[in-house]
Amino acid sequence: MTETSSPSNRPRSSQSQQQADDEIDLGYLLAICLDNKWLIIIITALVTLAGAAYAWLATPEYRADALLQVEQRGGNLASMESIITMQEQTGSTTQSEILRSRMIMGQAAQQAGLDLVVQPRRFPIIGAALTRRGTERPGWAQGSADAWAGDSITVDEMRVEQALQGQPITLKITGPDNYTLINENEQTLGNGRVGTLFSSDTPYIELLVSRLQAPANVEFTLIKRSDTQMIRNLQGRFNVAQRGRDTGILELTLTGPDPEELRRSLDAISNVYLVQNINRQAAEAESRLEFLEQQTPLIQDGLNSAENRLNEYRASQDSVDLSFETRSMLERLVSLETELNALQIQESEVAQRFTPSHPNYRSLLDKRAQLLGEQQRLEAQVNNLPETQRQVLRLNRDVEVSQQIYMQMLNAQQELRIARAGTVGNVRILDNALVGGSPIAPRTNLILVISLMAGLMLGLMVVLLRHMLHRGVTSVEELQALGLQVYATIPLSERQLKIFDRFSDRKSRKRLKNVVGKQLAERMSKTGKRRKHGEDGGVLALIDPSDLAIEALRSLRTSLHFAMLEAPNNRLMLTGPSPAVGKSFISTNLAAICSQGGQKVLLIDSDLRKGHIHRSFAGHSEQGLSDYLVGDITLEQMIRHTELEGLDYVARGTAPPNPSELLMTRKFNEFLEEAGQHYDLVIIDTPPALAVTDAAVVGKQVGATLMITRFRENNPKEIERALQQLESAGVSVKGSILNAIERSASSYYGYGYGYGYYHYAYKSDEA
């Protein structure tokens, strides 16, 4: 063994430890998960069970779908080209928005009867799931307000005033054909009868119930939705998408818990949309026809005026005929004028969909510019004709152009009249609404897989987070990095845990005895069961000398033998940074082992507040150290002998109000001096160094001090603070003991060979 490192070395060691902490060791993390495998399994199982419960309790969701075709060209007559080119070409996005509009949704919701909601009252949490599975009313639920499988009502009509729209009204069945209406404030609104219209003026309610199939006291909730609520409910469950690109095939889907309601609502949406489309086509044709009928007389007047001007000119010029060349120019000018008029109509349509930079728009503009150029060229030729031929040509051109426009308008009127009479719209229903046979949600298998994965991840997070937040020392190297020489590593003793449980179980057993009686409490408590099996006892070294922890304490005894040779006296203090690190366990068993080795040992319990060494020897705390220090008992009365030869102990005594002051008295110092003269080794168990100052007071009067740390409980920072606190009081800690090392994957990974050596050596001895 080497001497304790000086405090000056600790910063460098802490820095090295900090660098080691910054590295992520995947093998160590895996070992931590293996150590906590049961916690991970339990969390995973709980989350998976929660997912399974959700899948079982969740209301099934169904989906209905339908197909619509929106044709790119309206009308069904090939001759209606002029009308078709004027129609608006709408895309799937536009049609989707029309389908989702309040105009369509509102009418469809009204036709499907979504304005009225009837909800039976269910048993909490599991009532709906049980009812879906056909569970009829159990015996214990007779007379309750909850509805079970087979309970239903039929409401044919319900009208309420606007203030009651969206507000729940409770219908409570009072008899085979009678019911009572109750508002949210538990006020009775009136009594009704099946088949008779219920009417109330204040507030205004009209209700017609045609069927009641439930026992008395069962309640149903009636809600009359407003138009806004009805439309939003339908819009929230409705979706429309185009199948393929530019196909014009729209797939309508609607989700919800009631398959019949889905089929009814989706059919209503398709029909309303179809009727709306037909009405729109008819209204458009009607509007255009009205426009043409208004414009036709004006065109006709223009034609008559042009013909009159031509006749008057001819009459004034005594019947002028056109030459062959002039007539050819006239026909070409009329043709150009007609084409320019058609291009002008097309441009007005294209301008609504494209910008002038679009290729189609540019092509149209180029063509019009070409025609205008040719028209200007012909106009120039016309200017070179004789005056008479030029005037006749222009007057004839006005007449023929007016005639063509007039004839086109007459033809358009006839076609629009035909279209108005036979309008079928550009939408048709390909598939009516169809509901799938199985629900689309909840997807049980997927939920189970996701919950399983989520539970596993949550378990890993809990384990790693707990380890990160409570990172105690797990290896000798961590203590050495703090400048502490490790004298021994003590494995966790399962037998000692049972003994410790006996101590901790006393308070709970006492409370249990006050409640159920002494005899029954003994049967129910762990201590009573152990006593029944003959497991009572307090010193592990005497109960199970072959325990691995005792074997480790024997190694500590050997190390202490050499360490105490350099100490100024034979007094050894054991302390720790925090409670429950195993100070009393090590003190008691180390004292027992040393006495077994032939030494005369005195064990002193200086924890005057919560010391419990006397329990290991089946003694009592009274007449101990505190009573001796205040002068109530003598030294002979204080020192108690044990069944083990050479081992005496001193209990803590009656809990005093000033333990630190008692330990600072000269009498305590004199007692230690006298004890050191009569015993080969004096072991003093003290309170935690960070909790009280007793350890610092006692430590100044001993020859050696050992710091006991508990595996995974004490973190390096609190150990370092305890060392600093003792050093500031002038107490030099000689070394440390790492107690309660657990046999686990992470401990093997972190501590490795040392613990394996203990285990190997013990088995070799047995062999």
C-alpha positions in Angstrom: 0.0 0.0 0.0 1.1 3.5 -0.7 0.5 6.6 1.3 -2.4 8.9 0.6 -1.7 11.4 -2.2 -1.2 15.0 -1.2 -4.0 17.5 -1.9 -1.8 19.2 -4.4 -2.1 16.3 -6.7 -5.9 16.3 -6.8 -6.5 19.0 -9.4 -4.4 17.2 -12.0 -6.2 13.9 -11.1 -9.6 15.6 -11.4 -8.6 17.0 -14.8 -7.7 13.5 -16.0 -11.0 12.2 -14.6 -12.8 15.0 -16.4 -11.2 14.1 -19.7 -12.2 10.5 -19.1 -15.8 11.5 -18.3 -16.0 13.4 -21.6 -15.4 10.3 -23.6 -18.5 8.3 -24.6 -17.9 4.6 -23.8 -20.5 2.6 -25.7 -19.5 -0.6 -24.0 -20.0 0.9 -20.6 -23.4 2.3 -21.6 -24.4 -1.2 -22.9 -23.3 -2.7 -19.6 -25.5 -0.1 -17.7 -28.5 -1.2 -19.8 -27.8 -4.8 -19.0 -27.7 -4.1 -15.3 -31.1 -2.4 -15.5 -32.6 -4.8 -18.0 -35.6 -5.6 -15.7 -36.4 -1.9 -15.4 -36.2 -1.5 -19.2 -38.4 -4.6 -19.6 -41.0 -3.3 -17.1 -41.2 0.1 -18.7 -41.4 -1.4 -22.2 -44.1 -3.8 -21.0 -46.1 -1.0 -19.4 -45.9 1.2 -22.5 -46.8 -1.7 -24.7 -49.8 -2.5 -22.5 -50.8 1.2 -22.7 -50.6 1.0 -26.5 -52.7 -2.2 -26.5 -55.2 -0.6 -24.2 -55.5 2.4 -26.5 -56.0 0.1 -29.5 -58.7 -1.7 -27.7 -60.5 1.3 -26.4 -60.1 3.6 -29.4 -63.2 4.1 -31.5 -62.7 2.5 -35.0 -62.5 4.9 -37.9 -63.9 3.9 -41.4 -63.3 5.5 -44.7 -65.7 5.9 -47.7 -64.6 6.8 -51.2 -66.2 7.9 -54.4 -65.0 8.9 -57.9 -65.9 11.9 -60.0 -64.9 12.8 -63.5 -64.5 16.4 -64.5 -64.4 16.7 -68.3 -62.1 19.2 -69.8 -64.7 20.4 -72.2 -68.3 21.2 -71.2 -71.3 20.3 -73.3 -72.1 17.3 -75.5 -72.5 18.8 -78.9 -69.6 18.9 -81.3 -71.0 21.9 -83.1 -70.8 24.1 -80.0 -67.1 24.9 -80.6 -67.7 28.6 -80.2 -69.2 28.0 -76.7 -66.6 25.5 -75.6 -63.8 27.9 -76.4 -65.4 30.5 -74.2 -65.8 28.2 -71.3 -63.4 28.4 -68.4 -61.0 25.5 -68.2 -60.8 24.7 -64.5 -58.1 22.5 -62.9 -58.3 19.9 -60.2 -57.2 22.4 -57.6 -60.1 24.6 -58.4 -62.5 21.7 -58.4 -61.2 20.5 -55.0 -61.8 24.0 -53.5 -65.3 24.0 -54.9 -66.0 20.6 -53.4 -64.7 21.8 -50.0 -66.7 25.1 -50.2 -69.4 25.9 -47.7 -71.8 26.0 -50.5 -71.3 22.2 -51.2 -70.6 21.1 -47.7 -73.6 22.9 -46.2 -76.1 21.5 -48.6 -74.6 18.0 -48.3 -74.6 18.1 -44.5 -78.2 19.1 -44.5 -79.1 16.3 -46.9 -77.2 13.8 -44.8 -78.8 14.9 -41.6 -75.6 16.0 -39.9 -77.3 18.8 -38.1 -78.5 16.5 -35.4 -76.2 14.5 -33.1 -77.5 11.8 -30.7 -75.0 10.4 -28.3 -75.8 7.8 -25.6 -74.2 8.1 -22.2 -71.6 5.4 -21.8 -69.8 3.8 -18.8 -66.6 5.7 -18.3 -63.5 4.8 -20.3 -64.4 1.2 -21.3 -68.2 1.7 -21.8 -67.9 2.5 -25.5 -65.5 -0.4 -26.2 -67.8 -2.9 -24.3 -70.8 -1.6 -26.2 -69.1 -2.0 -29.6 -68.4 -5.6 -28.7 -72.0 -6.3 -27.9 -71.8 -6.3 -24.1 -75.4 -6.1 -22.8 -76.3 -4.4 -19.6 -74.8 -6.3 -16.6 -76.8 -6.9 -13.5 -74.9 -4.3 -11.4 -75.7 -1.6 -14.0 -79.5 -2.0 -13.8 -81.1 1.3 -13.2 -78.0 3.3 -14.2 -78.0 6.2 -16.7 -75.4 4.4 -19.0 -76.5 2.9 -22.3 -75.3 -0.6 -23.3 -75.5 -2.7 -26.4 -79.0 -2.6 -27.8 -80.0 0.7 -26.2 -81.0 3.3 -28.9 -83.5 6.0 -29.8 -84.6 7.5 -33.1 -85.1 11.2 -33.5 -86.9 12.3 -36.6 -86.9 16.0 -36.1 -85.4 18.6 -33.8 -85.5 22.3 -34.0 -84.2 24.7 -31.4 -83.7 28.4 -31.0 -80.3 29.8 -32.0 -79.1 30.1 -28.5 -79.4 26.4 -28.0 -77.6 25.4 -31.2 -74.5 23.5 -30.2 -75.6 23.1 -26.6 -76.2 19.6 -25.3 -79.7 18.7 -24.1 -80.1 15.5 -22.1 -83.0 13.1 -23.0 -83.7 10.9 -20.0 -86.0 7.9 -20.5 -88.7 7.8 -17.8 -90.9 5.0 -19.1 -91.5 2.7 -22.1 -92.8 5.7 -24.2 -91.9 8.7 -22.1 -88.9 10.9 -21.7 -87.8 14.1 -20.0 -85.6 16.8 -21.5 -82.9 18.4 -19.2 -80.6 21.3 -20.0 -77.0 21.8 -19.0 -78.0 23.3 -15.7 -79.9 20.2 -14.7 -83.2 22.0 -15.2 -86.2 20.1 -16.6 -87.3 21.5 -20.0 -90.4 19.3 -20.3 -91.7 15.8 -20.7 -92.4 14.2 -24.1 -93.9 11.0 -25.5 -92.8 8.8 -28.4 -94.6 9.6 -31.7 -95.9 13.0 -30.4 -94.2 16.3 -31.3 -92.8 17.9 -28.2 -93.0 21.6 -28.3 -91.7 24.3 -25.9 -91.9 28.1 -26.3 -89.3 29.1 -23.6 -86.9 28.0 -24.8 -88.1 27.2 -28.2 -87.7 23.5 -28.8 -89.5 21.1 -31.2 -88.7 17.4 -31.0 -90.1 14.3 -32.5 -88.9 11.0 -31.2 -90.3 8.0 -33.1 -88.7 5.2 -31.2 -87.3 4.4 -27.7 -85.4 1.2 -27.0 -83.8 1.4 -23.6 -84.8 1.0 -20.0 -85.8 3.8 -17.7 -83.1 6.2 -16.4 -80.9 5.7 -19.5 -79.8 9.1 -20.9 -79.0 10.3 -24.4 -77.4 13.7 -25.3 -79.0 15.6 -28.2 -77.1 18.4 -29.9 -78.5 20.6 -32.7 -75.5 21.8 -34.6 -75.3 25.2 -36.2 -74.5 25.5 -39.9 -70.9 26.4 -39.1 -70.4 23.5 -36.8 -72.0 21.1 -39.2 -69.9 22.3 -42.1 -66.6 22.3 -40.1 -67.3 18.8 -39.0 -67.8 17.6 -42.5 -64.8 19.6 -43.9 -62.6 18.1 -41.2 -63.3 14.6 -42.3 -63.4 15.2 -46.1 -60.6 15.0 -48.6 -60.3 15.1 -52.4 -57.4 14.3 -54.6 -56.8 13.8 -58.3 -55.9 10.4 -59.6 -53.0 10.8 -62.1 -51.9 14.0 -63.8 -54.4 15.9 -65.9 -56.9 13.0 -65.8 -59.7 15.0 -64.4 -60.6 12.0 -62.1 -61.2 13.1 -58.6 -61.2 10.7 -55.6 -63.4 11.8 -52.7 -62.8 10.3 -49.3 -64.6 10.8 -46.0 -63.7 9.3 -42.6 -65.7 8.7 -39.5 -66.9 6.1 -37.0 -70.3 5.4 -38.6 -70.1 3.6 -42.0 -73.7 4.3 -42.9 -73.3 8.0 -42.2 -70.1 8.1 -44.3 -71.9 6.5 -47.3 -74.9 8.9 -46.9 -72.7 12.0 -46.5 -70.3 11.2 -49.4 -73.1 10.5 -51.8 -74.7 13.8 -50.8 -71.5 15.6 -51.5 -71.2 14.0 -55.0 -74.8 14.8 -55.9 -74.7 18.4 -54.6 -71.6 19.0 -56.6 -73.1 17.4 -59.7 -76.3 19.5 -59.5 -74.3 22.6 -58.8 -72.2 22.0 -61.9 -75.2 21.5 -64.1 -76.9 24.6 -62.8 -73.8 26.6 -63.4 -73.6 25.4 -67.0 -77.2 26.3 -67.6 -76.9 29.7 -65.9 -73.8 30.4 -68.1 -75.6 29.5 -71.3 -78.5 31.6 -70.2 -76.3 34.6 -69.5 -74.6 34.3 -72.9 -77.9 33.9 -74.7 -79.3 37.0 -73.0 -76.2 38.9 -74.1 -76.5 37.7 -77.7 -80.1 38.6 -77.8 -79.3 42.1 -76.7 -76.5 42.5 -79.2 -78.2 41.0 -82.2 -80.6 44.0 -82.9 -77.6 46.3 -82.8 -75.7 44.2 -85.3 -78.7 44.0 -87.5 -79.1 47.8 -87.5 -75.4 48.1 -88.4 -75.9 45.7 -91.3 -78.9 47.6 -92.5 -77.1 50.8 -92.3 -74.1 49.4 -94.3 -76.5 48.0 -97.0 -78.2 51.4 -97.3 -75.0 53.2 -97.7 -73.9 50.8 -100.4 -77.2 51.1 -102.3 -77.2 54.8 -102.0 -73.7 55.0 -103.4 -74.5 52.7 -106.3 -77.6 54.7 -107.0 -75.6 57.9 -107.1 -72.9 56.4 -109.3 -75.5 54.6 -111.6 -74.7 51.1 -110.7 -71.0 50.5 -110.3 -69.7 47.0 -110.6 -66.5 45.6 -109.1 -63.7 44.4 -111.2 -62.3 40.9 -110.8 -59.2 42.2 -109.0 -61.2 44.4 -106.7 -63.6 41.5 -105.8 -60.6 39.3 -105.0 -59.2 42.0 -102.7 -62.7 42.4 -101.1 -63.0 38.7 -100.3 -59.5 38.6 -98.9 -60.2 41.7 -96.7 -63.4 40.1 -95.4 -61.6 36.9 -94.7 -58.9 38.8 -92.8 -61.4 40.7 -90.8 -63.2 37.5 -89.8 -60.0 35.9 -88.7 -59.0 39.0 -86.7 -62.3 38.9 -84.9 -61.9 35.3 -84.0 -58.3 35.9 -82.8 -59.6 38.8 -80.6 -62.1 36.4 -79.0 -59.4 33.8 -78.4 -57.0 36.4 -77.0 -59.6 37.5 -74.4 -59.8 33.9 -73.3 -56.1 33.2 -73.3 -55.3 36.4 -71.4 -57.3 35.0 -68.4 -55.0 32.0 -68.1 -51.6 33.0 -69.4 -49.3 36.0 -69.4 -48.1 37.5 -72.7 -44.8 35.7 -72.3 -46.5 32.2 -72.5 -45.7 30.4 -75.8 -49.4 30.0 -76.7 -50.1 33.7 -76.0 -47.0 34.7 -78.1 -48.1 32.4 -80.9 -51.5 34.1 -81.0 -50.0 37.6 -81.0 -47.6 36.6 -83.8 -50.5 35.3 -85.9 -52.5 38.5 -85.3 -49.6 40.6 -86.2 -49.2 38.7 -89.4 -52.8 39.1 -90.3 -52.7 42.8 -89.5 -49.6 43.2 -91.7 -51.4 41.5 -94.6 -54.5 43.7 -93.9 -52.3 46.8 -94.1 -50.8 45.6 -97.3 -54.2 45.1 -98.9 -55.3 48.5 -97.6 -52.4 50.0 -99.4 -53.4 48.3 -102.6 -57.0 49.5 -102.1 -55.7 53.1 -101.9 -54.2 52.7 -105.4 -57.6 51.8 -106.9 -59.7 54.4 -108.6 -61.9 56.4 -106.2 -65.2 54.7 -107.3 -63.8 51.2 -107.0 -62.3 52.1 -103.6 -65.6 53.4 -102.2 -67.6 50.4 -103.5 -65.0 48.0 -102.1 -65.1 49.6 -98.6 -68.9 49.7 -98.6 -69.2 46.1 -99.7 -66.6 45.0 -97.1 -68.7 46.7 -94.3 -71.8 44.9 -95.6 -70.2 41.4 -95.8 -68.4 41.7 -92.5 -71.6 42.8 -90.8 -73.5 39.9 -92.4 -71.0 37.3 -91.2 -71.1 38.7 -87.6 -74.9 38.8 -87.7 -75.1 35.2 -89.0 -72.6 34.0 -86.3 -74.7 35.6 -83.6 -77.8 34.0 -84.9 -76.1 30.6 -85.0 -74.7 31.1 -81.5 -78.2 31.9 -80.2 -79.6 28.7 -81.7 -76.7 26.6 -80.3 -77.1 28.2 -76.8 -80.8 27.5 -76.8 -80.0 23.8 -77.6 -77.3 23.8 -74.9 -79.6 25.3 -72.3 -82.3 22.7 -73.0 -79.8 19.8 -72.8 -77.3 20.9 -70.2 -75.7 17.9 -68.3 -72.6 19.7 -67.0 -69.0 18.6 -67.4 -69.0 16.4 -64.2 -70.2 12.9 -63.9 -70.2 10.4 -61.0 -68.1 7.3 -61.8 -68.4 5.5 -58.5 -70.9 6.1 -55.8 -69.7 6.1 -52.1 -68.5 2.8 -50.8 -67.3 2.1 -47.3 -64.5 -0.3 -46.6 -65.3 -3.5 -44.7 -62.5 -3.0 -42.1 -61.7 0.1 -40.1 -58.6 2.2 -41.1 -57.9 3.2 -37.5 -56.7 2.2 -35.0 -54.1 0.0 -36.6 -53.5 -2.4 -33.8 -50.4 -4.0 -35.1 -48.8 -0.7 -35.9 -49.7 0.7 -32.5 -48.2 -2.3 -30.8 -45.0 -2.1 -32.7 -44.7 1.7 -32.1 -45.6 1.4 -28.4 -43.0 -1.4 -28.1 -40.3 0.7 -29.6 -41.4 3.7 -27.6 -41.3 1.8 -24.4 -37.9 0.4 -25.2 -36.6 3.9 -26.0 -38.2 5.3 -22.8 -36.7 2.6 -20.7 -33.3 3.3 -22.1 -33.7 7.0 -21.6 -34.8 6.5 -18.0 -31.9 4.2 -17.2 -29.3 6.5 -18.9 -30.8 9.6 -17.4 -30.9 8.1 -13.9 -27.3 7.0 -14.3 -26.3 10.5 -15.5 -28.1 12.3 -12.7 -26.9 9.8 -10.0 -23.4 9.0 -11.1 -21.6 7.5 -8.1 -18.1 6.1 -8.1 -17.9 2.6 -9.7 -14.1 2.0 -9.8 -11.0 2.2 -7.8 -9.5 4.5 -10.4 -12.1 7.2 -9.6 -11.2 7.2 -6.0 -7.5 7.3 -6.8 -8.1 10.2 -9.1 -9.3 12.1 -6.0 -6.0 11.3 -4.3 -7.3 8.5 -2.1 -5.5 5.3 -1.6 -8.0 2.4 -1.7 -7.4 -0.1 1.0 -10.2 -2.5 0.2 -13.1 -3.1 -2.1 -16.1 -4.8 -0.4 -18.6 -6.7 -2.5 -22.3 -6.3 -1.8 -23.5 -9.0 0.6 -27.0 -10.3 0.0 -27.0 -11.8 3.5 -26.1 -8.4 5.0 -29.0 -6.8 3.1 -31.4 -9.1 4.8 -29.9 -8.1 8.2 -30.1 -4.5 7.3 -33.7 -4.9 6.3 -34.4 -6.2 9.7 -33.3 -2.9 11.2 -35.1 -0.8 8.7 -38.2 -2.9 9.1 -38.7 -2.2 12.7 -40.5 1.1 12.4 -42.8 -0.2 9.8 -43.4 -3.3 11.9 -44.2 -1.1 14.9 -46.8 0.9 12.9 -48.2 -2.3 11.5 -48.5 -3.8 15.0 -50.5 -0.8 16.2 -52.9 -1.3 13.3 -53.4 -5.1 13.0 -52.0 -6.4 16.3 -48.6 -7.8 17.3 -49.2 -11.4 16.3 -50.5 -10.6 12.8 -47.8 -8.0 12.3 -45.1 -10.6 13.1 -46.6 -12.9 10.5 -46.8 -10.2 7.9 -43.4 -8.6 8.4 -40.2 -9.7 6.8 -38.5 -10.0 10.3 -41.2 -12.3 11.5 -40.7 -14.6 8.5 -36.9 -14.6 9.0 -37.2 -15.4 12.7 -39.5 -18.2 11.7 -36.7 -19.6 9.5 -34.0 -19.0 12.1 -32.3 -16.2 10.3 -32.1 -13.7 13.2 -28.6 -12.2 13.9 -26.6 -9.0 13.4 -22.9 -9.6 12.7 -22.2 -11.0 9.3 -18.7 -12.2 10.3 -20.4 -14.5 12.9 -23.4 -15.4 10.8 -21.7 -16.2 7.5 -17.9 -16.1 7.8 -17.5 -17.4 4.2 -19.3 -14.4 2.7 -17.3 -12.6 0.1 -17.7 -9.3 1.9 -16.1 -10.9 5.0 -13.3 -12.3 2.9 -12.6 -8.7 1.6 -12.6 -7.4 5.2 -9.9 -10.0 6.0 -7.8 -8.4 3.3 -8.5 -5.0 4.8 -7.4 -6.3 8.2 -4.0 -7.3 6.7 -3.6 -3.9 5.0 -4.5 -2.1 8.2 -2.0 -4.0 10.2 0.8 -2.4 8.2 -0.9 1.0 7.9 -1.5 1.2 11.7 2.2 0.6 12.3 2.9 4.2 11.1 0.0 5.7 13.1 0.7 7.7 16.3 -1.9 5.6 18.2 -4.0 2.5 17.7 -7.3 4.4 17.2 -9.0 4.0 13.8 -11.9 6.2 12.7 -14.3 5.1 9.9 -16.5 7.8 8.4 -18.1 8.5 5.0 -19.4 11.5 3.0 -23.1 10.6 3.4 -25.4 8.3 5.4 -26.1 4.7 4.6 -22.7 4.0 3.0 -22.0 1.0 5.2 -19.9 2.5 8.0 -21.5 0.5 10.8 -21.4 -2.7 8.8 -17.7 -2.3 8.1 -16.9 -1.1 11.6 -18.7 -4.0 13.3 -17.5 -6.8 11.0 -13.9 -5.4 10.9 -13.9 -5.4 14.7 -15.2 -9.0 14.7 -12.6 -10.2 12.2 -9.7 -8.4 14.1 -10.8 -10.0 17.4 -11.0 -13.4 15.6 -7.4 -12.8 14.6 -6.4 -12.6 18.2 -6.5 -8.8 18.8 -8.4 -7.2 21.6 -10.7 -4.7 20.0 -13.1 -2.1 21.3 -15.8 -0.8 18.9 -17.2 2.6 19.7 -20.4 4.0 18.3 -19.7 7.8 18.3 -22.8 8.5 16.2 -24.7 9.9 19.1 -27.7 10.8 16.9 -28.5 7.7 14.9 -25.9 5.1 15.8 -27.2 1.5 15.7 -24.2 -0.7 16.3 -25.9 -2.0 19.4 -28.5 -3.7 17.2 -25.8 -5.9 15.7 -25.2 -7.3 19.1 -28.9 -7.5 20.1 -28.4 -4.7 22.7 -29.9 -1.4 23.5 -28.7 2.1 22.9 -29.1 3.3 26.5 -26.2 3.5 28.9 -23.8 4.2 26.2 -21.2 6.8 25.2 -23.4 9.8 25.7 -24.5 8.7 29.1 -20.9 8.2 30.1 -19.8 11.6 28.8 -22.5 13.3 30.8 -21.6 11.3 33.9 -24.6 9.1 34.3 -22.7 5.8 34.1 -19.2 4.6 34.8 -16.7 3.3 32.3 -17.3 -0.3 33.4 -21.1 0.1 32.9 -20.5 1.6 29.4 -18.3 -1.1 27.9 -20.2 -4.2 26.9 -18.7 -7.6 26.2 -19.8 -9.7 23.2 -20.0 -13.4 22.6 -16.8 -13.1 20.6 -13.8 -13.2 22.8 -11.7 -10.1 22.6 -14.4 -7.9 21.2 -16.1 -5.2 23.3 -18.3 -2.4 22.2 -19.7 0.9 23.3 -23.3 1.9 22.3 -24.2 5.4 21.4 -26.3 6.0 24.5 -29.3 8.2 25.0 -29.6 10.7 22.1 -28.3 14.0 23.5 -29.2 17.5 22.3 -25.5 18.5 21.9 -23.5 15.5 20.5 -20.7 17.5 19.0 -20.0 19.3 22.3 -19.9 16.0 24.2 -17.3 14.6 21.8 -15.2 17.7 22.3 -15.0 17.3 26.1 -11.9 16.2 27.8 -13.6 13.2 29.2 -14.0 11.8 25.7 -10.3 12.3 25.1 -9.4 10.6 28.3 -11.7 7.8 27.5 -10.0 7.2 24.1 -6.5 7.4 25.8 -7.5 4.8 28.3 -9.2 2.6 25.7 -6.1 2.7 23.6 -4.0 1.4 26.5 -6.3 -1.5 27.3 -7.1 -2.6 23.7 -4.9 -3.5 20.7 -7.3 -1.7 18.3 -10.0 0.9 18.9 -12.4 1.3 16.0 -14.7 4.4 16.1 -17.8 4.6 14.0 -18.7 8.3 13.3 -21.5 10.1 11.6 -21.2 11.3 7.9 -18.6 14.0 7.4 -20.8 16.2 5.2 -23.8 16.0 7.5 -22.3 17.0 10.9 -18.9 18.0 12.3 -18.6 15.0 14.7 -16.2 13.2 12.3 -13.9 16.2 12.3 -14.0 16.4 16.1 -13.2 12.6 16.6 -10.7 12.5 13.7 -8.3 14.8 15.5 -7.9 12.2 18.3 -7.3 9.1 16.2 -4.2 7.7 14.5 -5.8 6.9 11.2 -9.0 7.8 9.3 -10.6 5.8 6.5 -13.2 7.2 4.2 -15.9 4.7 3.3 -17.7 5.3 -0.1 -20.6 3.3 -1.4 -20.6 1.9 -4.9 -22.8 4.0 -7.3 -24.0 6.1 -4.4 -21.3 8.7 -3.6 -20.2 10.8 -6.5 -16.7 12.2 -6.8 -17.7 15.8 -6.0 -19.3 14.9 -2.6 -16.3 12.7 -1.7 -14.0 15.6 -2.5 -16.1 18.0 -0.4 -15.9 15.6 2.5 -12.2 15.3 2.2 -11.8 19.1 2.1 -14.0 19.5 5.2 -12.0 17.0 7.2 -8.7 18.5 6.0 -9.8 22.0 6.9 -10.3 20.6 10.5 -6.8 19.1 10.5 -7.8 15.5 9.9 -5.8 13.7 7.3 -7.6 10.8 5.6 -5.3 7.9 5.2 -7.3 6.0 2.5 -10.7 4.8 1.5 -12.8 1.7 1.2 -15.2 1.1 -1.7 -18.1 -0.7 -0.2 -21.1 -2.6 -1.6 -19.7 -3.4 -5.1 -22.5 -5.0 -7.1 -21.9 -7.9 -9.4 -23.1 -6.4 -12.6 -22.0 -5.9 -16.2 -21.2 -2.3 -15.7 -19.2 -2.9 -12.5 -17.3 -5.7 -14.2 -16.7 -3.4 -17.2 -15.6 -0.5 -15.0 -13.8 -2.4 -12.2 -13.0 -5.5 -14.0 -10.3 -7.8 -12.8 -10.2 -6.8 -9.2 -13.7 -8.0 -8.4 -13.3 -11.1 -10.5 -10.2 -11.9 -8.5 -12.1 -12.0 -5.3 -14.7 -14.3 -6.7 -12.1 -16.5 -8.3 -10.0 -16.8 -5.1 -13.0 -17.7 -3.0 -14.0 -20.5 -5.3 -10.5 -21.9 -5.4 -10.4 -22.1 -1.6 -13.7 -24.0 -1.6 -12.3 -26.5 -4.1 
